[in-house]
Amino acid sequence: MPEIDRRSGEAARAAWLYYAEEMTQSQVAHKLGVSRSTVIRLLRRAKETGLVNISLGVASETFAAERDLEARFGLEKVRIVPVAEDAEMQRRWVGQVAAETLVEMARDDSIVAVSWGTTLQAMADSLFGNTGLKGMQTVALVGGLHNASRGTNPFEVAEQVGQFFGGLARAIYAPVYVKNAETVAGLRADTGVHEALEMARNASLVVFGVGALDDEATMLKLGYITPQEHAFLAERGAVGDIACRWIDAEGCPVDLPDTINPISISLRSISAIPNRLAVAFGLPKRQIIRAALRGGFVTHLVVDEDVARFLLDAEA
């Protein structure tokens, strides 16, 4: 078989498994016996050569709802994603639309601060190929999670986004939370950590997900907040977090226990970044999504139909 035919066949198989069979990239890699990076290259080739042509039919009612949400919350752009059959498929769909939105927003000579989570990992996974931007840099928005699985490591997402745009990626080499104020002060004074935090503060675009304060909260399951700290936050009205900083239903910061000291920029610094893309889905996160909007932390939003409907009904 000629080399070009073999390569086209591999791309077609990968594309079929990913788009038609709706496997994840890791599942496709296992099925084909290749690495995940090879799967990314095959999917990129499938799009570039016309093997795959993606189109999305969106009802006029969806466009109207996007405009209504923009007007209701003073947003620059809203993208509403159809409801999928399960959470994994929904995450992929939201990630694909978030990737398209990120490409539209990214600019030359800019800094992009990137948060973490499986939804943002799905966004990064949807960035096939590369789109070189002159002088662009990415930086993790929060410190690291030492026991995180793939998709819950802030630097991995920032690095993948940076690779797509051909820019340098910067990590914050410190834990996401520190137990005492003296330690956090010392870490913030470290040259590398200080420079990374300053870089995040000077970003022109920030991309973040949100976390709900419930029993399924990732920070609770990973052990970064204890049940006692969880109860402390709940008593003060916290509904969830943005970049590991907690807010109430109106979008106002809540007091943190002495044992939670984040290594990240402040909520005020986040709200000062000119372009702020929030990416989230699922009714369990509806309260924190609305709180983020009420608090003025969002300029661009990618969300699913169920949450969009809740937001419009709740703010009617």
Sine and cosine of phi, psi and omega as CSV:
sin_phi,cos_phi,sin_psi,cos_psi,sin_omega,cos_omega
0.00,0.00,0.77,-0.64,0.05,-1.00
-0.84,0.54,0.50,-0.87,-0.05,-1.00
-0.84,0.54,-0.65,0.76,-0.06,-1.00
-0.92,0.40,-0.58,0.82,0.03,-1.00
-0.93,0.36,-0.65,0.76,0.01,-1.00
-0.88,0.47,-0.70,0.71,-0.01,-1.00
-0.91,0.42,-0.63,0.78,0.02,-1.00
-0.91,0.42,-0.63,0.77,0.02,-1.00
-0.90,0.44,-0.65,0.76,0.04,-1.00
-0.89,0.45,-0.68,0.73,0.01,-1.00
-0.90,0.44,-0.65,0.76,-0.01,-1.00
-0.91,0.42,-0.66,0.75,0.02,-1.00
-0.89,0.45,-0.71,0.70,0.01,-1.00
-0.88,0.48,-0.69,0.72,-0.01,-1.00
-0.90,0.44,-0.64,0.77,0.00,-1.00
-0.90,0.44,-0.72,0.70,-0.01,-1.00
-0.90,0.44,-0.63,0.78,-0.07,-1.00
-0.97,0.23,-0.74,0.67,-0.11,-0.99
-1.00,0.01,-0.66,0.75,-0.06,-1.00
-1.00,0.06,-0.73,0.69,0.01,-1.00
-0.99,0.12,-0.19,0.98,0.06,-1.00
0.85,0.52,0.63,0.78,0.14,-0.99
-0.98,0.19,0.37,-0.93,0.14,-0.99
-0.98,0.22,0.23,-0.97,0.03,-1.00
-0.88,0.47,-0.60,0.80,0.02,-1.00
-0.92,0.40,-0.64,0.77,0.03,-1.00
-0.91,0.41,-0.63,0.78,0.05,-1.00
-0.89,0.46,-0.69,0.73,0.01,-1.00
-0.86,0.51,-0.69,0.72,0.02,-1.00
-0.91,0.43,-0.68,0.73,-0.03,-1.00
-0.89,0.45,-0.65,0.76,-0.05,-1.00
-1.00,0.01,-0.16,0.99,-0.01,-1.00
0.95,0.33,0.59,0.81,0.00,-1.00
-0.77,-0.63,0.07,-1.00,0.04,-1.00
-0.99,0.16,0.30,-0.95,0.03,-1.00
-0.91,0.42,-0.57,0.82,0.03,-1.00
-0.90,0.44,-0.56,0.83,0.07,-1.00
-0.92,0.40,-0.64,0.77,0.05,-1.00
-0.87,0.50,-0.68,0.74,0.02,-1.00
-0.86,0.50,-0.69,0.73,0.02,-1.00
-0.90,0.43,-0.64,0.77,0.01,-1.00
-0.91,0.41,-0.67,0.74,0.02,-1.00
-0.92,0.40,-0.61,0.79,0.06,-1.00
-0.89,0.46,-0.69,0.72,0.01,-1.00
-0.89,0.45,-0.62,0.79,0.00,-1.00
-0.89,0.46,-0.60,0.80,0.03,-1.00
-0.97,0.26,-0.67,0.74,-0.07,-1.00
-0.92,0.38,-0.53,0.85,-0.05,-1.00
-1.00,-0.05,0.00,1.00,0.05,-1.00
1.00,0.06,0.09,1.00,0.08,-1.00
-0.90,0.44,-0.52,0.85,0.01,-1.00
-0.85,-0.53,0.76,-0.65,0.07,-1.00
-0.78,-0.63,0.95,-0.31,-0.11,-0.99
-1.00,-0.06,0.79,-0.62,0.10,-0.99
-0.67,-0.75,0.47,-0.88,-0.04,-1.00
-0.73,-0.69,0.89,-0.46,0.07,-1.00
-1.00,0.07,0.86,-0.50,-0.05,-1.00
-0.88,-0.47,0.77,-0.64,-0.03,-1.00
-0.92,0.39,0.47,-0.88,0.01,-1.00
-0.87,0.49,-0.48,0.88,0.02,-1.00
-0.90,0.43,-0.54,0.84,0.03,-1.00
-0.92,0.38,-0.69,0.72,0.06,-1.00
-0.87,0.49,-0.65,0.76,0.02,-1.00
-0.90,0.44,-0.65,0.76,0.02,-1.00
-0.91,0.42,-0.62,0.79,0.06,-1.00
-0.87,0.49,-0.71,0.71,0.01,-1.00
-0.91,0.42,-0.62,0.79,0.01,-1.00
-0.90,0.44,-0.67,0.74,0.02,-1.00
-0.92,0.40,-0.64,0.77,0.04,-1.00
-0.86,0.51,-0.71,0.71,-0.01,-1.00
-0.94,0.35,-0.65,0.76,-0.07,-1.00
-0.90,0.44,-0.63,0.77,-0.10,-1.00
-0.93,-0.38,0.13,0.99,0.02,-1.00
0.91,0.41,0.63,0.78,-0.05,-1.00
-1.00,-0.06,0.44,-0.90,0.04,-1.00
-0.98,0.17,-0.60,0.80,-0.01,-1.00
-0.40,-0.92,0.67,-0.74,0.09,-1.00
-0.81,-0.58,0.69,-0.72,0.13,-0.99
-0.85,-0.53,0.85,-0.52,0.01,-1.00
-0.98,-0.22,0.78,-0.63,-0.05,-1.00
-0.97,-0.23,0.71,-0.70,0.03,-1.00
-0.84,0.54,0.44,-0.90,0.03,-1.00
-0.96,0.27,0.75,-0.66,-0.02,-1.00
-0.99,-0.13,0.10,-0.99,-0.07,-1.00
-0.96,0.28,-0.51,0.86,-0.02,-1.00
-0.54,-0.84,0.16,-0.99,-0.11,-0.99
-0.90,0.43,-0.62,0.79,-0.03,-1.00
-0.91,0.41,-0.69,0.73,0.05,-1.00
-0.91,0.42,-0.64,0.76,0.02,-1.00
-0.88,0.47,-0.65,0.76,0.01,-1.00
-0.89,0.46,-0.66,0.75,0.01,-1.00
-0.90,0.43,-0.70,0.71,0.00,-1.00
-0.89,0.46,-0.73,0.69,0.02,-1.00
-0.89,0.46,-0.66,0.75,0.03,-1.00
-0.88,0.48,-0.64,0.77,0.01,-1.00
-0.90,0.43,-0.70,0.72,0.00,-1.00
-0.93,0.36,-0.61,0.79,0.05,-1.00
-0.89,0.45,-0.63,0.78,0.03,-1.00
-0.89,0.46,-0.69,0.73,0.04,-1.00
-0.87,0.48,-0.67,0.74,-0.02,-1.00
-0.92,0.40,-0.66,0.75,0.02,-1.00
-0.87,0.48,-0.69,0.72,0.01,-1.00
-0.88,0.47,-0.62,0.78,0.03,-1.00
-0.91,0.42,-0.54,0.84,-0.12,-0.99
-1.00,0.00,-0.43,0.90,-0.10,-0.99
-0.93,0.38,0.54,-0.84,-0.06,-1.00
-0.67,-0.74,0.35,-0.94,0.13,-0.99
-0.87,0.49,0.43,-0.90,0.11,-0.99
0.78,0.63,0.69,0.72,-0.03,-1.00
-0.80,-0.60,0.27,-0.96,0.12,-0.99
-0.91,-0.42,0.77,-0.64,0.05,-1.00
-0.91,-0.40,0.88,-0.47,0.07,-1.00
-1.00,-0.06,0.74,-0.67,-0.13,-0.99
-0.81,-0.59,0.78,-0.63,0.06,-1.00
-1.00,0.10,-0.47,-0.89,-0.19,-0.98
-0.65,-0.76,0.05,-1.00,0.06,-1.00
0.86,-0.51,0.29,-0.96,-0.07,-1.00
-0.93,0.38,-0.48,0.88,0.03,-1.00
-0.95,0.32,-0.66,0.75,0.07,-1.00
-0.94,0.35,-0.51,0.86,0.10,-1.00
-0.90,0.43,-0.62,0.79,0.07,-1.00
-0.89,0.45,-0.60,0.80,0.09,-1.00
-0.88,0.47,-0.75,0.66,0.00,-1.00
-0.88,0.47,-0.62,0.79,0.01,-1.00
-0.91,0.42,-0.38,0.92,-0.02,-1.00
-1.00,0.05,-0.03,1.00,0.02,-1.00
-1.00,0.02,1.00,0.09,-0.02,-1.00
-0.99,0.13,0.56,-0.83,0.05,-1.00
0.97,0.26,-0.58,-0.81,0.06,-1.00
-0.43,-0.91,0.53,-0.85,0.04,-1.00
-0.78,-0.62,1.00,-0.07,-0.10,-1.00
-0.92,0.40,0.79,-0.62,0.09,-1.00
-0.85,-0.53,0.78,-0.63,-0.06,-1.00
-0.91,0.40,0.81,-0.59,0.13,-0.99
0.94,0.33,0.21,0.98,0.00,-1.00
-0.98,0.18,0.58,-0.82,0.05,-1.00
-0.71,-0.70,0.47,-0.88,0.10,-0.99
-0.85,-0.53,0.45,-0.89,0.00,-1.00
-0.58,-0.82,0.63,-0.78,0.10,-1.00
-0.92,0.40,0.64,-0.77,-0.07,-1.00
-0.99,0.13,-0.40,0.92,-0.05,-1.00
-0.71,-0.70,0.20,-0.98,0.07,-1.00
-0.92,0.38,0.04,-1.00,-0.12,-0.99
-0.99,0.10,0.31,-0.95,0.07,-1.00
-0.89,-0.46,0.96,-0.28,-0.19,-0.98
-0.92,0.40,-0.44,0.90,-0.03,-1.00
-0.94,-0.33,0.41,0.91,-0.06,-1.00
-0.98,0.19,0.56,-0.83,0.17,-0.98
-1.00,0.09,0.10,-0.99,0.01,-1.00
-0.87,0.49,0.71,-0.71,-0.02,-1.00
0.99,-0.13,-0.21,0.98,0.09,-1.00
-0.85,-0.52,0.43,0.90,0.07,-1.00
-0.92,-0.39,0.92,-0.39,-0.11,-0.99
-0.83,0.56,-0.65,0.76,-0.08,-1.00
-0.94,0.35,-0.55,0.83,0.01,-1.00
-0.84,0.54,-0.70,0.72,-0.02,-1.00
-0.92,0.39,-0.73,0.69,0.00,-1.00
-0.87,0.48,-0.65,0.76,-0.01,-1.00
-0.91,0.41,-0.67,0.75,-0.02,-1.00
-0.92,0.40,-0.65,0.76,0.06,-1.00
-0.90,0.45,-0.68,0.73,0.02,-1.00
-0.88,0.48,-0.66,0.75,0.03,-1.00
-0.88,0.48,-0.64,0.77,0.00,-1.00
-0.89,0.46,-0.67,0.74,-0.03,-1.00
-1.00,0.03,-0.01,1.00,0.02,-1.00
0.95,0.30,0.48,0.88,-0.04,-1.00
-0.90,-0.44,0.23,-0.97,0.04,-1.00
-0.97,0.24,0.56,-0.83,0.04,-1.00
-0.89,-0.45,0.62,-0.79,-0.06,-1.00
-0.83,-0.56,0.73,-0.68,0.06,-1.00
-0.99,-0.16,0.34,-0.94,0.19,-0.98
-0.98,-0.21,0.96,-0.26,-0.10,-1.00
-0.99,0.10,0.96,0.27,0.04,-1.00
-0.30,-0.96,0.35,-0.94,0.03,-1.00
-0.92,0.38,0.41,-0.91,0.02,-1.00
-0.92,0.40,-0.62,0.78,0.05,-1.00
-0.80,-0.60,0.60,-0.80,0.07,-1.00
-0.84,-0.55,0.60,-0.80,-0.15,-0.99
-0.98,0.21,-0.38,0.93,-0.01,-1.00
-0.69,-0.73,0.45,-0.89,-0.12,-0.99
-0.91,0.41,-0.56,0.83,-0.02,-1.00
-0.90,0.44,-0.68,0.73,0.00,-1.00
-0.91,0.42,-0.69,0.73,-0.03,-1.00
-0.91,0.42,-0.58,0.81,0.03,-1.00
-0.90,0.44,-0.65,0.76,0.03,-1.00
-0.91,0.40,-0.64,0.77,0.01,-1.00
-0.91,0.41,-0.68,0.74,-0.01,-1.00
-0.91,0.40,-0.42,0.91,0.03,-1.00
-0.99,0.16,-0.26,0.97,0.04,-1.00
-0.87,0.49,0.68,-0.73,-0.10,-0.99
-0.84,0.54,-0.74,0.67,-0.04,-1.00
-0.90,0.43,-0.70,0.72,0.01,-1.00
-0.91,0.41,-0.70,0.72,0.01,-1.00
-0.86,0.51,-0.71,0.71,-0.01,-1.00
-0.90,0.43,-0.65,0.76,0.01,-1.00
-0.91,0.41,-0.66,0.75,0.03,-1.00
-0.91,0.41,-0.64,0.77,0.05,-1.00
-0.90,0.43,-0.62,0.79,0.05,-1.00
-0.88,0.48,-0.69,0.72,0.03,-1.00
-0.90,0.44,-0.66,0.75,0.01,-1.00
-0.89,0.46,-0.51,0.86,-0.04,-1.00
-1.00,-0.04,0.18,0.98,0.01,-1.00
-0.91,0.41,0.50,-0.87,0.12,-0.99
-0.99,-0.14,-0.22,0.98,0.01,-1.00
-0.58,-0.82,0.74,-0.67,0.11,-0.99
-0.83,-0.56,0.67,-0.74,0.02,-1.00
-0.86,-0.51,0.82,-0.57,-0.05,-1.00
-0.56,-0.83,0.44,-0.90,0.22,-0.98
-0.98,-0.17,-0.07,-1.00,0.04,-1.00
-0.73,-0.68,0.44,-0.90,0.03,-1.00
-0.84,-0.54,0.71,-0.70,0.03,-1.00
-0.99,0.13,0.48,-0.88,0.07,-1.00
-1.00,-0.06,1.00,0.09,0.05,-1.00
-0.63,-0.78,-0.05,-1.00,-0.07,-1.00
-0.93,0.37,-0.26,0.97,0.02,-1.00
-0.99,-0.14,0.11,0.99,-0.03,-1.00
-0.84,0.54,0.75,-0.66,-0.04,-1.00
-0.86,0.51,-0.66,0.75,-0.03,-1.00
-0.89,0.45,-0.52,0.85,0.05,-1.00
-0.97,0.26,-0.70,0.72,-0.04,-1.00
-0.92,0.40,-0.54,0.84,0.02,-1.00
-0.99,0.13,-0.14,0.99,0.04,-1.00
1.00,0.05,0.22,0.97,0.00,-1.00
-0.99,0.15,-0.37,0.93,0.24,-0.97
-0.81,-0.59,0.64,-0.77,-0.02,-1.00
-1.00,0.07,0.25,-0.97,0.10,-0.99
-0.83,0.55,-0.57,0.82,0.02,-1.00
-0.93,0.38,-0.68,0.73,0.05,-1.00
-0.92,0.40,-0.61,0.79,0.08,-1.00
-0.84,0.54,-0.73,0.68,0.01,-1.00
-0.90,0.43,-0.64,0.77,0.04,-1.00
-0.85,0.53,-0.74,0.67,-0.01,-1.00
-0.91,0.42,-0.67,0.74,-0.01,-1.00
-0.89,0.45,-0.64,0.77,0.01,-1.00
-0.89,0.47,-0.45,0.89,0.00,-1.00
-1.00,-0.09,0.18,0.98,0.14,-0.99
1.00,0.04,0.19,0.98,0.00,-1.00
-0.90,0.44,0.68,-0.73,0.08,-1.00
-0.93,-0.37,-0.20,0.98,0.01,-1.00
0.23,-0.97,-0.13,-0.99,-0.07,-1.00
-0.75,-0.66,0.45,-0.89,0.21,-0.98
-0.87,-0.49,0.87,-0.49,-0.01,-1.00
0.78,0.63,0.69,0.73,0.09,-1.00
0.92,0.39,0.33,0.94,0.13,-0.99
-0.88,-0.48,0.72,-0.69,-0.27,-0.96
-0.99,-0.13,0.63,-0.78,-0.01,-1.00
-0.74,-0.67,0.33,-0.94,0.04,-1.00
-1.00,-0.07,-0.13,-0.99,-0.11,-0.99
-0.90,0.43,-0.37,0.93,0.02,-1.00
-1.00,-0.06,0.01,1.00,0.01,-1.00
1.00,0.06,0.24,0.97,0.01,-1.00
-1.00,-0.05,0.62,-0.78,0.04,-1.00
-0.88,0.48,0.58,-0.81,0.07,-1.00
-0.96,-0.30,0.42,-0.91,0.06,-1.00
-0.90,0.44,0.63,-0.78,0.03,-1.00
-0.97,-0.23,0.49,-0.87,0.11,-0.99
-0.91,0.41,0.34,-0.94,-0.03,-1.00
-0.87,0.49,-0.34,0.94,-0.07,-1.00
-1.00,0.00,-0.01,1.00,0.07,-1.00
-0.91,-0.41,0.95,-0.32,0.02,-1.00
-0.79,-0.62,0.99,-0.16,-0.11,-0.99
-0.95,0.32,0.59,-0.81,0.19,-0.98
-0.98,-0.20,1.00,0.07,-0.02,-1.00
-0.24,-0.97,0.17,-0.99,0.07,-1.00
-0.97,0.22,0.33,-0.94,-0.07,-1.00
-0.97,0.26,0.26,-0.97,0.08,-1.00
-0.88,0.47,-0.59,0.81,0.04,-1.00
-0.89,0.46,-0.65,0.76,0.03,-1.00
-0.92,0.39,-0.60,0.80,0.05,-1.00
-0.89,0.46,-0.72,0.70,-0.04,-1.00
-0.93,0.37,-0.28,0.96,0.02,-1.00
-1.00,0.07,-0.20,0.98,0.05,-1.00
-0.95,0.32,0.75,-0.66,-0.16,-0.99
-0.86,0.52,-0.68,0.73,-0.06,-1.00
-0.87,-0.49,0.82,-0.57,-0.13,-0.99
-0.75,-0.66,0.97,-0.25,-0.05,-1.00
-0.99,-0.13,0.90,-0.43,0.07,-1.00
-0.98,-0.19,0.72,-0.70,-0.05,-1.00
-0.79,-0.61,0.88,-0.47,-0.07,-1.00
-0.31,-0.95,0.32,-0.95,0.07,-1.00
-0.40,-0.92,0.28,-0.96,0.11,-0.99
0.99,-0.14,0.75,-0.67,-0.02,-1.00
-0.87,0.50,-0.49,0.87,0.09,-1.00
-0.85,0.52,-0.35,0.94,0.01,-1.00
-0.98,-0.20,0.17,0.99,-0.11,-0.99
-0.88,0.47,-0.60,0.80,-0.05,-1.00
-0.94,0.34,-0.67,0.74,-0.01,-1.00
-0.95,0.31,-0.54,0.84,0.07,-1.00
-0.90,0.44,-0.72,0.69,0.03,-1.00
-0.90,0.44,-0.63,0.78,0.02,-1.00
-0.89,0.45,-0.66,0.75,0.02,-1.00
-0.89,0.46,-0.62,0.79,0.04,-1.00
-0.93,0.36,-0.72,0.69,0.01,-1.00
-0.88,0.47,-0.56,0.83,-0.02,-1.00
-0.98,0.20,-0.08,1.00,0.03,-1.00
0.97,0.23,0.41,0.91,-0.04,-1.00
-1.00,0.03,-0.07,1.00,-0.16,-0.99
-0.84,-0.55,0.71,-0.71,0.18,-0.98
-0.92,-0.40,-0.46,0.89,0.01,-1.00
-0.75,-0.67,0.64,-0.77,-0.11,-0.99
-0.69,-0.72,0.74,-0.67,0.19,-0.98
-0.89,-0.46,0.84,-0.54,-0.14,-0.99
-0.48,-0.87,0.30,-0.95,0.01,-1.00
-1.00,0.03,0.22,-0.98,-0.08,-1.00
-0.87,0.48,-0.65,0.76,-0.04,-1.00
-0.88,0.48,-0.72,0.70,0.00,-1.00
-0.93,0.36,-0.61,0.79,0.04,-1.00
-0.86,0.51,-0.68,0.74,0.01,-1.00
-0.90,0.44,-0.68,0.74,0.04,-1.00
-0.87,0.49,-0.71,0.70,-0.04,-1.00
-0.88,0.48,-0.66,0.75,-0.01,-1.00
-0.94,0.34,-0.64,0.77,0.00,-1.00
-0.94,0.33,-0.64,0.77,-0.06,-1.00
-0.94,0.34,-0.49,0.87,-0.04,-1.00
-0.98,-0.21,0.23,0.97,-0.03,-1.00
-0.93,0.37,0.00,0.00,0.00,0.00
